[in-house]
Every structure is written in structure tokens, then in C-alpha cells.
Amino acid sequence: MKATLLCACCMRALVAVFVWIAIKAAPFCWEKIEPMQFYELNSSRMDYRELSADDLDLLTPLLRSEETMQTLGGALSYEQTLDWLVDTLRRYQTEGCGWLLALDKPTGVPAALCGLTYEQVGAERVLTANCIVRHELRGIGVGRECIAACLLYAFESMHADEVSAFVQKDDLAGLHTAVACRMQPTEKVSHTAFGKTAPCVRCVVRNPHLTEKAEAENEPSEDKNSTET
């Protein structure tokens, strides 16, 4: 028993070291990057935290679950999950945002992965809201709460002009969640996620503060419309 526990601890330590080395060895010019302060999401039922090299096991019921990943092309392998985690930790350093782990507040159980990422769509660099809800917890508003938290941060703290979401064309629940968060379907595109390319619907929402500002600027002022006497 002790030998088994020792072996498991050694394996976790080796994974953590591998992830750290992979990030440091990535071909990026760190001195040219000015990341934002790390972001924090807030919502009523979820606690959100950044992922670490020790979280590989926590990703099993999410990324390595066939039921959870059904609409995203199927479960990831151990190696694919590790690569995804390395990429996520890299994004924290290079982009100041990335995927977060959403934990149910009463139980502390991982409920979803969500967050903001930058994606390259043609020549356009797009800020994207993402969410993967554990299949046992779907249908109770977890996805909507996570996406709403992402959008709030994007507009209030990052001052983004707009945010996109890429929903696979057969994912009706995902499309419903996007629309419920006031994201409007704009175009059909091919989008790559988790190493798999699939036809998707791009949904977009504009920063409401920019819309309000534009409307205010377009309103005629009382001075211009007043009649001189």
C-alpha cells in the first residue's frame, strides 16, 4: 500500500516537472510579452481558479469523459490532456487569460472548465468565451452562469469590444446557452478545438457599454435642437 502511494506521488511530481519544463521550453519571447494581471471570475454558485500542473487528475471527468466531450469530438487521451494543460498554463503567461476550473461552491466538486482565450480566425484575433460542463451537471444552468461570468470580466475588466463563442452545429444546448447570454449567431465557420476541426456556428456579443456610448453620442443634444429666441 505504501509503495503504491509513493509511486503515485512520484508520478504526480514527475508530471508537474514535465509541465514546468514544457512551458519554459516553449518557443516564445517572454521579454516581449506584457501579460495582464491574472483574472478572476465571479458568480453565485461557482468558485473559479486557475489550473496548475497538479490538476491532471481533476481533468479526467471533464476532458477524458466520452459523455462530457461528446459534442467536441470525443474524450481526450492522457497525452492530449497533458498537452492541453501545458497550453493552458502557457496562455496564463502569454495572454493573461485562459481556461479556469469551475468548482461547485457547496461541494468543491469540479463542475466545468470555462474561460476566455484568444483564437486566430483567418486574419482576425478573436477573444472567445469557452465552457465545458460536466455531463452529470448539465441542464441546471451551469454553462450559462460560467459564460455570463466570462462575458462580465471581458467587458468590465478587459474592456473588450466583443466576445465570440464557437458552438458546434449539432450542439443545440450550447447554442441555447450562447443565445441566453445575448450572443447572436453571425456565421458558419470551421473551427478547431482540442485538435479537432468541425463545422461551427460563431456567436458574437458586443460590449454593451460601447453600444450605450454610441447611442448616447448619436442622440441630438438639447442645445443643438433648441430654438433661438
Buried (B, 14 or more C-beta within 10 A) or exposed (E): EEEEEEEEEEEBEEBBEEBEEBBEEBEEEEEEEEEEEEBEBEBEBBBBEBBBBEBBEBBBBBBBBEEBBEBBBEBBEEEBBBBBBBBBBBBBBBBBBBBBBBBBEEEEEBBBBBBBBBBEBEEEEBBBBBBBBBBEBBEEBBBBBBBBBBBEBBBEBBEBEBBBBBBBEEBEEBBEBBBEBEBEBEEEEEBEBBEBEBEBBBBBBBBEEBEEEEEEEEEEEEEEEEEEE
